[in-house]
Amino acid sequence: MKPTLHEQYLARQLEDPEFRARYALAREKVRLEMMLETLREHIEKEMDKKTLLSEVRKISKHLQKVAV
């Protein structure tokens, strides 16, 4: 299947190292925000401690991966 105009544009933009770095950081920021929102929701729903700790571990692993 032929790439869409958006996919073609993004591919051209990603050729620029500075853009590629900013794009990667923005994607990781969004992932982290989504993980934190899930944790917030679980806290508000008063989920059990095991579930909350699981979410905290996921966030911690994600941060370790990003920090490398």
Secondary structure, 3 states (H helix, E strand, C coil): CCCCHHHHHHHHHCCCHHHHHHHHHHHHHHHHHHHHHHHHHHHHCCCCHHHHHHHHHHHHHHHHHHHC
